[in-house]
Amino acid sequence: MDYYAGKVPATMEELIKLLGAAFDIPGVVVDTHVKRLSLKLGLTENQNPDKIEKDIEKLLPEDRWRRFSDILIYHGRAVCKARKPDHARCPVFKLCPSTDIS
């Protein structure tokens, strides 16, 4: 109800995220934001979502996987947008290993 205003999610990624949350299933959701930010932050060198998922799972304890995905998704939507990252609002900008200053 909170995330999707009472509507069924429109994408497979959102539906999987919802089911994972509803049934408390640990996992890393790799959508376009998670993929892009994982590459940008140096968390993976892979392009394949399944491999990115495994790389992130190796970095974090299982109980943090889903929340970490949520954080990257929200950060990607609100701050670190693909076309125009808002560096002034980014709390980790000074720590970001990315050289993309566009």
N, C-alpha and C positions, 0 to 999 in steps of 0.2 A: 504494500500500500504506500509506504513512504517513498520508495525509489521510483515507482512507475505510475503513481497517481491512480492506483486501482486497476490499471490496464495490463493486459498481457504484453510482455516485452516484444518489440518488433524485430529484433535480430537474434540469431542463434547465440551470439556471445552474451547478450543480456539475459536470455533465457537460461543458459548454463549458469551464469552468475547467480540468478535468482534461485535456481534449484540448489546450488551449492550452499547458499545462505539459508534456505528453508530447511534443508536436511543436515546442516552443519557438516558438510563434506569439505575437508581441506583440499585446497588446490590453488594453483596459480592460473588466473584467467589472463590469456595473452590476446588482447585486442590490439588495434592499431596504435593506441597510446602506449600501452605496455611495451610493445615491440619497439617503437621509436625511442622511448625514454630509456629502455634497457640498453639499447645500442649506444645512445648518446652518453649515458652514464658509465659505460664500460662494463656493464654487468654480464654482457654476452657479446659474442662476435657472430652469432648465428642469425640467419634470416627466417628460419623455419620456426613457427610458433611452438611446435612440440619440443624442439631442442631448446628454445628460449625458456619454456616452462621448466625443463629439467635443470638448466643452468641456474635459474633463480631458486629452485627448490634446494639446490646444494648450498646456497648462501644463507638460508634462513631456516629456523625451526618450523616444523609443520604447522604449528598453531598460528604462525604469522603469515602464511602464504596468501590466504584470501584477502586479508586486510592490506597487505603490501600491494596486491593488484589494485585494490580499490584506491589506494593513495596515488599510485601512478596514473590511474585512469582519471581521477579528479584533477590531479596536477596537470596532466596533459590537456584536459578540456579547458581549464580555467587560466592556467599560467603559461605553461610551456607548449604553446600551440605550434603545430607543424609549420605554418607559414609565417607566423610572427610571434615568437616567444616574448613574453613580457618580463624581461630580465630585471626590471625595477621592482617587480612584485615577487620575484623568485627567492625563497628563503635559502636555497642551496646554490645560488648562482656562483658564489665565490669558490665553492667546493667542486663545481661541475667540471669534469675533465674534458668536456666537449669544447672544441675550438670553433663551433658554429656560433658566431656572434651576430647573426642576421636578425 
